[in-house]
Amino acid sequence: MNDLILRFALGGVAVSAFSALAELFKPKTFSGIFGAAPAVALVSLALIFVQRGSDVVRDHAVGMICGGLAFVAYAVASVYATARTRLPVWAGAVLCWAAWFLVAAAAWMVVKPS
């Protein structure tokens, strides 16, 4: 239970700090992006480092990088899917999910821990 409280507190502080920092930049919509993923990732990696050591942190960080690359592919596919007005919503969603999965799986196969 103490671990959950620690995660909640550190995550809240990190998200708030990143959001406050992001308020310095324009456009203000970046504050949501900077407030969520980087803060949660850094807190997660810090807690994993304390609990399990640097080898496990490396594996998690590599997984986060693969997920980030897959997210970029998802975003590009989303732009493509929304630019084509004749594409049904369900088909666009499937296209975006497939792009994310294929890039994430390919990236993980390239860098997976041995």
Buried (B, 14 or more C-beta within 10 A) or exposed (E): EEEEEEBEEBBEEBBEBBBEBBEEEEEEEBBEEBBBBBBBBBBBBEBBBEEEEEEBBBBBBBBBEBBBBBBEBBEEBBEBBEEEEEBEEEEBBEBBEEBBEEBBEBBBEEEEEE
